[in-house]
């Protein structure tokens, strides 16, 4: 069929361009509602190959965006969401043990930051056994902190404190206090 352009292409001044509307469900990831880019060729054959490659990459990327926005399939079957009873101490217990055992001779800042930063986690995610927090929870907590308009440095400091408490307590108090 003579006169038809390859899929998702059009010609402007003899040059082929790729043009594609951004799907509505993904529009929040883009500054504009349309993707337009020069294919830098006057050849219909080369334009067809380039357009097919770009389309495949876009479709793969769009699928990854859609999957990352989805809840975890069969999340109700995960250990963290079941009636599984952990034998590990809770974050508030971990904080108390950490302060009691590591706090001797420390400044007031040590105690204040340990209390405040673990209370942030508890406010955001709840007081759970420390083996019940997931990496997804970590991302949710980070976003919660950023929503409080904290600087990146403050967020990093808070996460470092919580990580230090959990990392120090977990191997020492697995299942007991």
Buried (B, 14 or more C-beta within 10 A) or exposed (E): EEEEBBEBBEEEEEEBBBBBEBBEEBEEEEEEEEBEEEBEBEEBEBBBBBBEEBBEEBEEEBEEEEEEEEEEEEEEEEEBEEEEEBEBBBBBBBBBBBBEEBEEEEEEEBEEBBEEBBBBBBEBBEBBBBBBBEEEBBEBBBEBBEEEEBEEEEBEBBBEBBEBBBEBBBEEBEEEE
